[in-house]
Structure formats: structure tokens, C-alpha cells
Amino acid sequence: MAKCAICSKGAHFGNSVSHSHRRSNKIWSANVKSVKVNVNGASKKMYVCTSCLRSGFVERV
């Protein structure tokens, strides 16, 4: 499972509840992309969530 390298956002777990209130396991995946980023002048490939990309915490190559 991919996890954001900046804010360490990952998957969330919980229950999916049907209309009859039966519960089953559910996973909510974070919106994590594999992008090339500029780290100390060198390009590096890492997993970054889209909220960190929009906020400008990393610089895309």
C-alpha cells in the first residue's frame, strides 16, 4: 500500500454498513501518486498525496 512520503497519509479502515445494517470491512485509500520530485537538486521518484502536491510541499520535475 502506498503511503505519502511527505505527510505519511495512508489507508483508513472501517466498516461498510448496508441498508439492513450488516457490516463488512472497508478500506479508504488515500489519493497517492507516484511522481518525480526535486530533492536537493536531484530528481527522485516518490509517492506523494495530491493534497501535498496542491499545497506546494514538493516541487515536481
CHARMM internal coordinates of N, CA and C (Angstrom, degrees):
IC EDIT
DIST 1 N 1 CA 1.4439
DIST 1 CA 1 C 1.5241
ANGL 1 N 1 CA 1 C 108.99
DIST 1 C 2 N 1.3146
ANGL 1 CA 1 C 2 N 115.63
DIHE 1 N 1 CA 1 C 2 N 131.49
DIST 2 N 2 CA 1.4604
ANGL 1 C 2 N 2 CA 120.84
DIHE 1 CA 1 C 2 N 2 CA -179.18
DIST 2 CA 2 C 1.5269
ANGL 2 N 2 CA 2 C 110.44
DIHE 1 C 2 N 2 CA 2 C -76.03
DIST 2 C 3 N 1.3056
ANGL 2 CA 2 C 3 N 114.96
DIHE 2 N 2 CA 2 C 3 N 142.90
DIST 3 N 3 CA 1.4571
ANGL 2 C 3 N 3 CA 122.03
DIHE 2 CA 2 C 3 N 3 CA 178.79
DIST 3 CA 3 C 1.5186
ANGL 3 N 3 CA 3 C 107.68
DIHE 2 C 3 N 3 CA 3 C -132.92
DIST 3 C 4 N 1.3190
ANGL 3 CA 3 C 4 N 117.17
DIHE 3 N 3 CA 3 C 4 N 142.64
DIST 4 N 4 CA 1.4603
ANGL 3 C 4 N 4 CA 121.76
DIHE 3 CA 3 C 4 N 4 CA -178.64
DIST 4 CA 4 C 1.5269
ANGL 4 N 4 CA 4 C 109.75
DIHE 3 C 4 N 4 CA 4 C -65.43
DIST 4 C 5 N 1.3372
ANGL 4 CA 4 C 5 N 116.08
DIHE 4 N 4 CA 4 C 5 N 130.68
DIST 5 N 5 CA 1.4621
ANGL 4 C 5 N 5 CA 121.16
DIHE 4 CA 4 C 5 N 5 CA -179.24
DIST 5 CA 5 C 1.5246
ANGL 5 N 5 CA 5 C 111.47
DIHE 4 C 5 N 5 CA 5 C -75.88
DIST 5 C 6 N 1.3258
ANGL 5 CA 5 C 6 N 118.33
DIHE 5 N 5 CA 5 C 6 N -17.31
DIST 6 N 6 CA 1.4614
ANGL 5 C 6 N 6 CA 121.84
DIHE 5 CA 5 C 6 N 6 CA -177.39
DIST 6 CA 6 C 1.5310
ANGL 6 N 6 CA 6 C 111.18
DIHE 5 C 6 N 6 CA 6 C -91.69
DIST 6 C 7 N 1.3241
ANGL 6 CA 6 C 7 N 116.82
DIHE 6 N 6 CA 6 C 7 N -56.56
DIST 7 N 7 CA 1.4776
ANGL 6 C 7 N 7 CA 120.40
DIHE 6 CA 6 C 7 N 7 CA -174.55
DIST 7 CA 7 C 1.5187
ANGL 7 N 7 CA 7 C 112.41
DIHE 6 C 7 N 7 CA 7 C -107.85
DIST 7 C 8 N 1.3252
ANGL 7 CA 7 C 8 N 118.42
DIHE 7 N 7 CA 7 C 8 N 1.47
DIST 8 N 8 CA 1.4714
ANGL 7 C 8 N 8 CA 126.10
DIHE 7 CA 7 C 8 N 8 CA -178.94
DIST 8 CA 8 C 1.5302
ANGL 8 N 8 CA 8 C 112.99
DIHE 7 C 8 N 8 CA 8 C 54.51
DIST 8 C 9 N 1.3297
ANGL 8 CA 8 C 9 N 116.43
DIHE 8 N 8 CA 8 C 9 N 35.98
DIST 9 N 9 CA 1.4534
ANGL 8 C 9 N 9 CA 121.12
DIHE 8 CA 8 C 9 N 9 CA 174.57
DIST 9 CA 9 C 1.5221
ANGL 9 N 9 CA 9 C 108.42
DIHE 8 C 9 N 9 CA 9 C -76.43
DIST 9 C 10 N 1.3294
ANGL 9 CA 9 C 10 N 117.64
DIHE 9 N 9 CA 9 C 10 N 133.54
DIST 10 N 10 CA 1.4535
ANGL 9 C 10 N 10 CA 121.86
DIHE 9 CA 9 C 10 N 10 CA -177.98
DIST 10 CA 10 C 1.5135
ANGL 10 N 10 CA 10 C 110.91
DIHE 9 C 10 N 10 CA 10 C -136.37
DIST 10 C 11 N 1.3155
ANGL 10 CA 10 C 11 N 116.22
DIHE 10 N 10 CA 10 C 11 N -149.39
DIST 11 N 11 CA 1.4537
ANGL 10 C 11 N 11 CA 122.09
DIHE 10 CA 10 C 11 N 11 CA -178.28
DIST 11 CA 11 C 1.5252
ANGL 11 N 11 CA 11 C 110.64
DIHE 10 C 11 N 11 CA 11 C -82.48
DIST 11 C 12 N 1.3343
ANGL 11 CA 11 C 12 N 115.19
DIHE 11 N 11 CA 11 C 12 N 149.95
DIST 12 N 12 CA 1.4635
ANGL 11 C 12 N 12 CA 122.09
DIHE 11 CA 11 C 12 N 12 CA 174.63
DIST 12 CA 12 C 1.5176
ANGL 12 N 12 CA 12 C 107.64
DIHE 11 C 12 N 12 CA 12 C -116.47
DIST 12 C 13 N 1.3107
ANGL 12 CA 12 C 13 N 116.09
DIHE 12 N 12 CA 12 C 13 N 141.75
DIST 13 N 13 CA 1.4506
ANGL 12 C 13 N 13 CA 122.02
DIHE 12 CA 12 C 13 N 13 CA -177.08
DIST 13 CA 13 C 1.5104
ANGL 13 N 13 CA 13 C 110.02
DIHE 12 C 13 N 13 CA 13 C -114.72
DIST 13 C 14 N 1.3300
ANGL 13 CA 13 C 14 N 115.78
DIHE 13 N 13 CA 13 C 14 N 148.73
DIST 14 N 14 CA 1.4554
ANGL 13 C 14 N 14 CA 120.41
DIHE 13 CA 13 C 14 N 14 CA 178.66
DIST 14 CA 14 C 1.5127
ANGL 14 N 14 CA 14 C 110.23
DIHE 13 C 14 N 14 CA 14 C -170.78
DIST 14 C 15 N 1.3182
ANGL 14 CA 14 C 15 N 115.94
DIHE 14 N 14 CA 14 C 15 N -157.14
DIST 15 N 15 CA 1.4596
ANGL 14 C 15 N 15 CA 122.12
DIHE 14 CA 14 C 15 N 15 CA -178.57
DIST 15 CA 15 C 1.5152
ANGL 15 N 15 CA 15 C 110.19
DIHE 14 C 15 N 15 CA 15 C -116.42
DIST 15 C 16 N 1.3197
ANGL 15 CA 15 C 16 N 115.32
DIHE 15 N 15 CA 15 C 16 N 138.61
DIST 16 N 16 CA 1.4519
ANGL 15 C 16 N 16 CA 121.89
DIHE 15 CA 15 C 16 N 16 CA 169.76
DIST 16 CA 16 C 1.5149
ANGL 16 N 16 CA 16 C 106.52
DIHE 15 C 16 N 16 CA 16 C -94.46
DIST 16 C 17 N 1.3216
ANGL 16 CA 16 C 17 N 117.32
DIHE 16 N 16 CA 16 C 17 N 122.01
DIST 17 N 17 CA 1.4651
ANGL 16 C 17 N 17 CA 121.51
DIHE 16 CA 16 C 17 N 17 CA -173.80
DIST 17 CA 17 C 1.5222
ANGL 17 N 17 CA 17 C 108.54
DIHE 16 C 17 N 17 CA 17 C -109.95
DIST 17 C 18 N 1.3377
ANGL 17 CA 17 C 18 N 116.78
DIHE 17 N 17 CA 17 C 18 N 122.11
DIST 18 N 18 CA 1.4600
ANGL 17 C 18 N 18 CA 121.75
DIHE 17 CA 17 C 18 N 18 CA -178.99
DIST 18 CA 18 C 1.5344
ANGL 18 N 18 CA 18 C 110.10
DIHE 17 C 18 N 18 CA 18 C -80.94
DIST 18 C 19 N 1.3303
ANGL 18 CA 18 C 19 N 114.98
DIHE 18 N 18 CA 18 C 19 N 177.72
DIST 19 N 19 CA 1.4678
ANGL 18 C 19 N 19 CA 120.57
DIHE 18 CA 18 C 19 N 19 CA 179.45
DIST 19 CA 19 C 1.5281
ANGL 19 N 19 CA 19 C 111.25
DIHE 18 C 19 N 19 CA 19 C -62.93
DIST 19 C 20 N 1.3354
ANGL 19 CA 19 C 20 N 117.00
DIHE 19 N 19 CA 19 C 20 N -34.74
DIST 20 N 20 CA 1.4624
ANGL 19 C 20 N 20 CA 121.06
DIHE 19 CA 19 C 20 N 20 CA 178.53
DIST 20 CA 20 C 1.5311
ANGL 20 N 20 CA 20 C 111.85
DIHE 19 C 20 N 20 CA 20 C -85.21
DIST 20 C 21 N 1.3267
ANGL 20 CA 20 C 21 N 116.57
DIHE 20 N 20 CA 20 C 21 N 8.67
DIST 21 N 21 CA 1.4648
ANGL 20 C 21 N 21 CA 125.44
DIHE 20 CA 20 C 21 N 21 CA 175.75
DIST 21 CA 21 C 1.5282
ANGL 21 N 21 CA 21 C 113.44
DIHE 20 C 21 N 21 CA 21 C 70.28
DIST 21 C 22 N 1.3319
ANGL 21 CA 21 C 22 N 116.82
DIHE 21 N 21 CA 21 C 22 N 23.65
DIST 22 N 22 CA 1.4666
ANGL 21 C 22 N 22 CA 120.02
DIHE 21 CA 21 C 22 N 22 CA 172.30
DIST 22 CA 22 C 1.5213
ANGL 22 N 22 CA 22 C 107.53
DIHE 21 C 22 N 22 CA 22 C -81.29
DIST 22 C 23 N 1.3368
ANGL 22 CA 22 C 23 N 116.13
DIHE 22 N 22 CA 22 C 23 N 138.99
DIST 23 N 23 CA 1.4629
ANGL 22 C 23 N 23 CA 120.79
DIHE 22 CA 22 C 23 N 23 CA -175.14
DIST 23 CA 23 C 1.5241
ANGL 23 N 23 CA 23 C 111.00
DIHE 22 C 23 N 23 CA 23 C -108.54
DIST 23 C 24 N 1.3178
ANGL 23 CA 23 C 24 N 114.93
DIHE 23 N 23 CA 23 C 24 N 139.88
DIST 24 N 24 CA 1.4621
ANGL 23 C 24 N 24 CA 121.06
DIHE 23 CA 23 C 24 N 24 CA 172.54
DIST 24 CA 24 C 1.5321
ANGL 24 N 24 CA 24 C 107.61
DIHE 23 C 24 N 24 CA 24 C -138.78
DIST 24 C 25 N 1.3168
ANGL 24 CA 24 C 25 N 115.75
DIHE 24 N 24 CA 24 C 25 N 159.05
DIST 25 N 25 CA 1.4591
ANGL 24 C 25 N 25 CA 120.11
DIHE 24 CA 24 C 25 N 25 CA -176.60
DIST 25 CA 25 C 1.5192
ANGL 25 N 25 CA 25 C 110.92
DIHE 24 C 25 N 25 CA 25 C -69.29
DIST 25 C 26 N 1.3275
ANGL 25 CA 25 C 26 N 115.65
DIHE 25 N 25 CA 25 C 26 N 143.92
DIST 26 N 26 CA 1.4514
ANGL 25 C 26 N 26 CA 122.06
DIHE 25 CA 25 C 26 N 26 CA -179.62
DIST 26 CA 26 C 1.5179
ANGL 26 N 26 CA 26 C 108.77
DIHE 25 C 26 N 26 CA 26 C -139.67
DIST 26 C 27 N 1.3301
ANGL 26 CA 26 C 27 N 116.15
DIHE 26 N 26 CA 26 C 27 N 147.85
DIST 27 N 27 CA 1.4581
ANGL 26 C 27 N 27 CA 121.46
DIHE 26 CA 26 C 27 N 27 CA 178.24
DIST 27 CA 27 C 1.5294
ANGL 27 N 27 CA 27 C 107.97
DIHE 26 C 27 N 27 CA 27 C -125.99
DIST 27 C 28 N 1.3185
ANGL 27 CA 27 C 28 N 115.88
DIHE 27 N 27 CA 27 C 28 N 133.83
DIST 28 N 28 CA 1.4532
ANGL 27 C 28 N 28 CA 122.59
DIHE 27 CA 27 C 28 N 28 CA 174.55
DIST 28 CA 28 C 1.5275
ANGL 28 N 28 CA 28 C 107.16
DIHE 27 C 28 N 28 CA 28 C -108.15
DIST 28 C 29 N 1.3192
ANGL 28 CA 28 C 29 N 116.20
DIHE 28 N 28 CA 28 C 29 N 113.50
DIST 29 N 29 CA 1.4530
ANGL 28 C 29 N 29 CA 120.61
DIHE 28 CA 28 C 29 N 29 CA -179.20
DIST 29 CA 29 C 1.5252
ANGL 29 N 29 CA 29 C 110.15
DIHE 28 C 29 N 29 CA 29 C -86.36
DIST 29 C 30 N 1.3273
ANGL 29 CA 29 C 30 N 116.08
DIHE 29 N 29 CA 29 C 30 N 140.42
DIST 30 N 30 CA 1.4525
ANGL 29 C 30 N 30 CA 120.85
DIHE 29 CA 29 C 30 N 30 CA 175.01
DIST 30 CA 30 C 1.5185
ANGL 30 N 30 CA 30 C 108.97
DIHE 29 C 30 N 30 CA 30 C -74.34
DIST 30 C 31 N 1.3240
ANGL 30 CA 30 C 31 N 116.69
DIHE 30 N 30 CA 30 C 31 N 152.04
DIST 31 N 31 CA 1.4657
ANGL 30 C 31 N 31 CA 121.88
DIHE 30 CA 30 C 31 N 31 CA -179.70
DIST 31 CA 31 C 1.5198
ANGL 31 N 31 CA 31 C 107.92
DIHE 30 C 31 N 31 CA 31 C -81.90
DIST 31 C 32 N 1.3398
ANGL 31 CA 31 C 32 N 116.03
DIHE 31 N 31 CA 31 C 32 N 85.94
DIST 32 N 32 CA 1.4607
ANGL 31 C 32 N 32 CA 122.62
DIHE 31 CA 31 C 32 N 32 CA -174.55
DIST 32 CA 32 C 1.5176
ANGL 32 N 32 CA 32 C 109.13
DIHE 31 C 32 N 32 CA 32 C -111.90
DIST 32 C 33 N 1.3299
ANGL 32 CA 32 C 33 N 116.53
DIHE 32 N 32 CA 32 C 33 N 129.60
DIST 33 N 33 CA 1.4570
ANGL 32 C 33 N 33 CA 122.84
DIHE 32 CA 32 C 33 N 33 CA -178.87
DIST 33 CA 33 C 1.5172
ANGL 33 N 33 CA 33 C 109.88
DIHE 32 C 33 N 33 CA 33 C -114.03
DIST 33 C 34 N 1.3302
ANGL 33 CA 33 C 34 N 116.22
DIHE 33 N 33 CA 33 C 34 N 149.31
DIST 34 N 34 CA 1.4517
ANGL 33 C 34 N 34 CA 122.09
DIHE 33 CA 33 C 34 N 34 CA 172.75
DIST 34 CA 34 C 1.5297
ANGL 34 N 34 CA 34 C 107.04
DIHE 33 C 34 N 34 CA 34 C -91.85
DIST 34 C 35 N 1.3378
ANGL 34 CA 34 C 35 N 117.11
DIHE 34 N 34 CA 34 C 35 N 111.72
DIST 35 N 35 CA 1.4563
ANGL 34 C 35 N 35 CA 121.28
DIHE 34 CA 34 C 35 N 35 CA -175.22
DIST 35 CA 35 C 1.5201
ANGL 35 N 35 CA 35 C 110.08
DIHE 34 C 35 N 35 CA 35 C -129.69
DIST 35 C 36 N 1.3304
ANGL 35 CA 35 C 36 N 115.73
DIHE 35 N 35 CA 35 C 36 N 156.74
DIST 36 N 36 CA 1.4545
ANGL 35 C 36 N 36 CA 121.92
DIHE 35 CA 35 C 36 N 36 CA 172.14
DIST 36 CA 36 C 1.5154
ANGL 36 N 36 CA 36 C 107.77
DIHE 35 C 36 N 36 CA 36 C -89.09
DIST 36 C 37 N 1.3336
ANGL 36 CA 36 C 37 N 115.81
DIHE 36 N 36 CA 36 C 37 N 126.14
DIST 37 N 37 CA 1.4610
ANGL 36 C 37 N 37 CA 120.89
DIHE 36 CA 36 C 37 N 37 CA -176.25
DIST 37 CA 37 C 1.5199
ANGL 37 N 37 CA 37 C 109.92
DIHE 36 C 37 N 37 CA 37 C -123.94
DIST 37 C 38 N 1.3180
ANGL 37 CA 37 C 38 N 115.23
DIHE 37 N 37 CA 37 C 38 N 156.67
DIST 38 N 38 CA 1.4496
ANGL 37 C 38 N 38 CA 122.05
DIHE 37 CA 37 C 38 N 38 CA 178.11
DIST 38 CA 38 C 1.5279
ANGL 38 N 38 CA 38 C 108.44
DIHE 37 C 38 N 38 CA 38 C -91.06
DIST 38 C 39 N 1.3412
ANGL 38 CA 38 C 39 N 117.29
DIHE 38 N 38 CA 38 C 39 N 113.22
DIST 39 N 39 CA 1.4631
ANGL 38 C 39 N 39 CA 122.15
DIHE 38 CA 38 C 39 N 39 CA -179.97
DIST 39 CA 39 C 1.5248
ANGL 39 N 39 CA 39 C 108.12
DIHE 38 C 39 N 39 CA 39 C -122.89
DIST 39 C 40 N 1.3227
ANGL 39 CA 39 C 40 N 116.70
DIHE 39 N 39 CA 39 C 40 N 111.46
DIST 40 N 40 CA 1.4739
ANGL 39 C 40 N 40 CA 123.17
DIHE 39 CA 39 C 40 N 40 CA -179.68
DIST 40 CA 40 C 1.5287
ANGL 40 N 40 CA 40 C 112.27
DIHE 39 C 40 N 40 CA 40 C 53.49
DIST 40 C 41 N 1.3220
ANGL 40 CA 40 C 41 N 116.59
DIHE 40 N 40 CA 40 C 41 N 41.86
DIST 41 N 41 CA 1.4536
ANGL 40 C 41 N 41 CA 121.19
DIHE 40 CA 40 C 41 N 41 CA 177.74
DIST 41 CA 41 C 1.5115
ANGL 41 N 41 CA 41 C 115.09
DIHE 40 C 41 N 41 CA 41 C 84.79
DIST 41 C 42 N 1.3322
ANGL 41 CA 41 C 42 N 118.67
DIHE 41 N 41 CA 41 C 42 N -10.67
DIST 42 N 42 CA 1.4581
ANGL 41 C 42 N 42 CA 122.36
DIHE 41 CA 41 C 42 N 42 CA 179.30
DIST 42 CA 42 C 1.5268
ANGL 42 N 42 CA 42 C 109.65
DIHE 41 C 42 N 42 CA 42 C -111.28
DIST 42 C 43 N 1.3300
ANGL 42 CA 42 C 43 N 115.88
DIHE 42 N 42 CA 42 C 43 N 147.63
DIST 43 N 43 CA 1.4619
ANGL 42 C 43 N 43 CA 119.24
DIHE 42 CA 42 C 43 N 43 CA 178.71
DIST 43 CA 43 C 1.5241
ANGL 43 N 43 CA 43 C 109.46
DIHE 42 C 43 N 43 CA 43 C -85.04
DIST 43 C 44 N 1.3199
ANGL 43 CA 43 C 44 N 114.95
DIHE 43 N 43 CA 43 C 44 N 139.33
DIST 44 N 44 CA 1.4622
ANGL 43 C 44 N 44 CA 121.61
DIHE 43 CA 43 C 44 N 44 CA -178.39
DIST 44 CA 44 C 1.5169
ANGL 44 N 44 CA 44 C 108.04
DIHE 43 C 44 N 44 CA 44 C -142.24
DIST 44 C 45 N 1.3419
ANGL 44 CA 44 C 45 N 116.31
DIHE 44 N 44 CA 44 C 45 N 141.84
DIST 45 N 45 CA 1.4565
ANGL 44 C 45 N 45 CA 120.91
DIHE 44 CA 44 C 45 N 45 CA 178.96
DIST 45 CA 45 C 1.5185
ANGL 45 N 45 CA 45 C 108.87
DIHE 44 C 45 N 45 CA 45 C -93.89
DIST 45 C 46 N 1.3365
ANGL 45 CA 45 C 46 N 116.70
DIHE 45 N 45 CA 45 C 46 N 126.73
DIST 46 N 46 CA 1.4627
ANGL 45 C 46 N 46 CA 120.30
DIHE 45 CA 45 C 46 N 46 CA 179.34
DIST 46 CA 46 C 1.5235
ANGL 46 N 46 CA 46 C 109.97
DIHE 45 C 46 N 46 CA 46 C -149.83
DIST 46 C 47 N 1.3172
ANGL 46 CA 46 C 47 N 114.81
DIHE 46 N 46 CA 46 C 47 N 164.05
DIST 47 N 47 CA 1.4602
ANGL 46 C 47 N 47 CA 121.63
DIHE 46 CA 46 C 47 N 47 CA 177.83
DIST 47 CA 47 C 1.5233
ANGL 47 N 47 CA 47 C 109.48
DIHE 46 C 47 N 47 CA 47 C -88.33
DIST 47 C 48 N 1.3432
ANGL 47 CA 47 C 48 N 115.90
DIHE 47 N 47 CA 47 C 48 N 124.23
DIST 48 N 48 CA 1.4650
ANGL 47 C 48 N 48 CA 121.51
DIHE 47 CA 47 C 48 N 48 CA -178.47
DIST 48 CA 48 C 1.5208
ANGL 48 N 48 CA 48 C 107.64
DIHE 47 C 48 N 48 CA 48 C -133.71
DIST 48 C 49 N 1.3320
ANGL 48 CA 48 C 49 N 116.92
DIHE 48 N 48 CA 48 C 49 N 135.39
DIST 49 N 49 CA 1.4581
ANGL 48 C 49 N 49 CA 120.24
DIHE 48 CA 48 C 49 N 49 CA 178.05
DIST 49 CA 49 C 1.5291
ANGL 49 N 49 CA 49 C 109.34
DIHE 48 C 49 N 49 CA 49 C -75.73
DIST 49 C 50 N 1.3207
ANGL 49 CA 49 C 50 N 115.48
DIHE 49 N 49 CA 49 C 50 N 157.85
DIST 50 N 50 CA 1.4598
ANGL 49 C 50 N 50 CA 120.04
DIHE 49 CA 49 C 50 N 50 CA -174.25
DIST 50 CA 50 C 1.5211
ANGL 50 N 50 CA 50 C 112.18
DIHE 49 C 50 N 50 CA 50 C -69.61
DIST 50 C 51 N 1.3233
ANGL 50 CA 50 C 51 N 118.25
DIHE 50 N 50 CA 50 C 51 N -25.98
DIST 51 N 51 CA 1.4646
ANGL 50 C 51 N 51 CA 119.33
DIHE 50 CA 50 C 51 N 51 CA 177.61
DIST 51 CA 51 C 1.5207
ANGL 51 N 51 CA 51 C 111.01
DIHE 50 C 51 N 51 CA 51 C -69.04
DIST 51 C 52 N 1.3414
ANGL 51 CA 51 C 52 N 117.82
DIHE 51 N 51 CA 51 C 52 N -34.74
DIST 52 N 52 CA 1.4636
ANGL 51 C 52 N 52 CA 121.00
DIHE 51 CA 51 C 52 N 52 CA 175.49
DIST 52 CA 52 C 1.5256
ANGL 52 N 52 CA 52 C 111.01
DIHE 51 C 52 N 52 CA 52 C -71.68
DIST 52 C 53 N 1.3354
ANGL 52 CA 52 C 53 N 117.23
DIHE 52 N 52 CA 52 C 53 N -34.49
DIST 53 N 53 CA 1.4529
ANGL 52 C 53 N 53 CA 120.22
DIHE 52 CA 52 C 53 N 53 CA 176.62
DIST 53 CA 53 C 1.5229
ANGL 53 N 53 CA 53 C 111.48
DIHE 52 C 53 N 53 CA 53 C -65.24
DIST 53 C 54 N 1.3430
ANGL 53 CA 53 C 54 N 116.81
DIHE 53 N 53 CA 53 C 54 N -43.72
DIST 54 N 54 CA 1.4573
ANGL 53 C 54 N 54 CA 121.12
DIHE 53 CA 53 C 54 N 54 CA -179.95
DIST 54 CA 54 C 1.5191
ANGL 54 N 54 CA 54 C 112.18
DIHE 53 C 54 N 54 CA 54 C -68.77
DIST 54 C 55 N 1.3376
ANGL 54 CA 54 C 55 N 116.37
DIHE 54 N 54 CA 54 C 55 N -33.93
DIST 55 N 55 CA 1.4701
ANGL 54 C 55 N 55 CA 120.48
DIHE 54 CA 54 C 55 N 55 CA -178.25
DIST 55 CA 55 C 1.5213
ANGL 55 N 55 CA 55 C 111.88
DIHE 54 C 55 N 55 CA 55 C -74.50
DIST 55 C 56 N 1.3346
ANGL 55 CA 55 C 56 N 117.90
DIHE 55 N 55 CA 55 C 56 N -17.47
DIST 56 N 56 CA 1.4486
ANGL 55 C 56 N 56 CA 121.02
DIHE 55 CA 55 C 56 N 56 CA 178.32
DIST 56 CA 56 C 1.5139
ANGL 56 N 56 CA 56 C 113.06
DIHE 55 C 56 N 56 CA 56 C 84.70
DIST 56 C 57 N 1.3268
ANGL 56 CA 56 C 57 N 117.69
DIHE 56 N 56 CA 56 C 57 N 25.70
DIST 57 N 57 CA 1.4692
ANGL 56 C 57 N 57 CA 120.65
DIHE 56 CA 56 C 57 N 57 CA 177.99
DIST 57 CA 57 C 1.5210
ANGL 57 N 57 CA 57 C 111.17
DIHE 56 C 57 N 57 CA 57 C -72.10
DIST 57 C 58 N 1.3328
ANGL 57 CA 57 C 58 N 117.55
DIHE 57 N 57 CA 57 C 58 N -24.79
DIST 58 N 58 CA 1.4581
ANGL 57 C 58 N 58 CA 121.89
DIHE 57 CA 57 C 58 N 58 CA 178.84
DIST 58 CA 58 C 1.5207
ANGL 58 N 58 CA 58 C 108.94
DIHE 57 C 58 N 58 CA 58 C -125.78
DIST 58 C 59 N 1.3281
ANGL 58 CA 58 C 59 N 116.27
DIHE 58 N 58 CA 58 C 59 N 156.56
DIST 59 N 59 CA 1.4584
ANGL 58 C 59 N 59 CA 121.58
DIHE 58 CA 58 C 59 N 59 CA 177.84
DIST 59 CA 59 C 1.5146
ANGL 59 N 59 CA 59 C 107.93
DIHE 58 C 59 N 59 CA 59 C -109.89
DIST 59 C 60 N 1.3297
ANGL 59 CA 59 C 60 N 116.36
DIHE 59 N 59 CA 59 C 60 N 119.71
DIST 60 N 60 CA 1.4518
ANGL 59 C 60 N 60 CA 121.85
DIHE 59 CA 59 C 60 N 60 CA -179.15
DIST 60 CA 60 C 1.5243
ANGL 60 N 60 CA 60 C 110.63
DIHE 59 C 60 N 60 CA 60 C -74.65
DIST 60 C 61 N 1.3263
ANGL 60 CA 60 C 61 N 116.56
DIHE 60 N 60 CA 60 C 61 N 148.62
DIST 61 N 61 CA 1.4741
ANGL 60 C 61 N 61 CA 121.45
DIHE 60 CA 60 C 61 N 61 CA 178.62
DIST 61 CA 61 C 1.5072
ANGL 61 N 61 CA 61 C 108.78
DIHE 60 C 61 N 61 CA 61 C -95.85
END
COOR INIT
IC SEED 1 N 1 CA 1 C
IC BUILD
